[in-house]
Every structure is written in structure tokens, then in C-alpha cells.
Amino acid sequence: MDGRPYQQHLKIGGILSMNLEEIACVNDLDESLVKGQTVLLRVSFDAFDDKGNIEDGLRIEAAEGTLKVLKQKGAKNIILLTY
């Protein structure tokens, strides 16, 4: 660390492209950053019980809007990363 406060950045196509503080929601993403790219999207589904069944689909349904916007902005692939 160089003493400066840590700032998160969005990484698209291997290029450090945008300070996350500038993004209020997925609609704020410039289409040129997403179009034709593979997007890695971290989601917190946390909706499954111990047997792998969906216990509460609310978080999964809430991610649908984000996925639609990314596709509308031309994302080639969307990879969901959950825990």
C-alpha cells in the first residue's frame, strides 16, 4: 500500500476502466465498456438450503434486471460468481 485510500475499480476486458464510486447502478455503465465483452458478475444468491434446493428465490429474481441490462448493453457472455 502506498498510503492512499483503497479504491475499487471495475475491470472489463483486462483493462482497469472505471472507478466504482462513479457507478450507482448497472444502467450507469457505458455500453462501450460492456459490448462484446465477457462480464464476470458477483452475486449473492444465498438462496439454497443444505440439500441444494431453492429456499428463497428473491435474490435470484432481483439479479434478473442486472442481467437484462448487461445483455441489452451487448455483453457477449455473463459469468455469475456466487457463494
C-alpha positions as CSV (number, residue, x, y, z in Angstrom):
1,M,0.0,0.0,0.0
2,D,1.2,3.5,-0.8
3,G,-0.8,5.3,1.9
4,R,-3.6,6.3,-0.5
5,P,-7.1,5.1,0.4
6,Y,-8.1,1.9,-1.3
7,Q,-10.5,2.5,-4.3
8,Q,-12.3,-0.3,-6.0
9,H,-12.2,-0.3,-9.8
10,L,-14.2,-2.2,-12.4
11,K,-12.1,-4.4,-14.6
12,I,-13.5,-5.2,-18.0
13,G,-11.6,-7.0,-20.7
14,G,-8.5,-6.9,-18.5
15,I,-8.4,-3.1,-18.6
16,L,-8.8,-1.1,-15.4
17,S,-11.6,1.1,-16.7
18,M,-13.9,2.8,-14.2
19,N,-13.9,3.8,-10.6
20,L,-16.8,2.0,-8.9
21,E,-17.6,5.2,-7.0
22,E,-18.8,6.6,-10.3
23,I,-21.4,3.8,-10.8
24,A,-24.7,4.0,-8.9
25,C,-26.2,1.1,-10.8
26,V,-25.7,-1.1,-13.9
27,N,-27.5,1.5,-16.0
28,D,-24.6,3.8,-15.4
29,L,-22.2,1.5,-17.3
30,D,-21.1,2.9,-20.6
31,E,-22.3,0.5,-23.3
32,S,-18.8,0.7,-25.0
33,L,-17.3,-1.0,-21.8
34,V,-19.7,-3.9,-22.0
35,K,-20.5,-4.5,-25.7
36,G,-18.9,-7.7,-27.0
37,Q,-17.2,-8.4,-23.6
38,T,-17.5,-11.3,-21.2
39,V,-18.7,-9.9,-17.9
40,L,-17.9,-11.5,-14.5
41,L,-20.7,-10.6,-12.2
42,R,-20.5,-11.4,-8.5
43,V,-23.9,-12.1,-7.0
44,S,-25.1,-13.1,-3.5
45,F,-27.8,-15.6,-4.1
46,D,-27.5,-17.4,-0.8
47,A,-30.9,-18.9,-1.5
48,F,-30.3,-22.6,-1.3
49,D,-30.9,-25.0,1.6
50,D,-28.5,-27.7,2.7
51,K,-29.8,-30.1,0.0
52,G,-29.3,-27.6,-2.8
53,N,-33.0,-26.7,-3.2
54,I,-34.0,-23.1,-3.7
55,E,-35.4,-21.9,-0.4
56,D,-35.9,-18.3,-1.3
57,G,-35.8,-17.1,-4.9
58,L,-36.0,-13.4,-4.1
59,R,-32.2,-12.7,-4.6
60,I,-32.2,-14.7,-7.8
61,E,-35.2,-12.8,-9.1
62,A,-33.6,-9.5,-8.1
63,A,-30.5,-10.2,-10.3
64,E,-32.7,-10.6,-13.3
65,G,-32.8,-6.8,-14.0
66,T,-29.0,-6.6,-13.9
67,L,-28.6,-9.5,-16.3
68,K,-31.1,-8.0,-18.7
69,V,-29.4,-4.6,-18.8
70,L,-26.0,-6.2,-19.4
71,K,-27.4,-8.2,-22.3
72,Q,-29.1,-5.0,-23.7
73,K,-25.8,-3.2,-23.5
74,G,-24.3,-6.0,-25.6
75,A,-22.5,-8.3,-23.2
76,K,-21.2,-11.3,-25.1
77,N,-21.2,-13.6,-22.1
78,I,-22.2,-13.1,-18.4
79,I,-20.5,-15.4,-15.9
80,L,-22.2,-15.4,-12.5
81,L,-19.9,-15.8,-9.5
82,T,-21.8,-16.7,-6.3
83,Y,-21.0,-18.2,-2.9
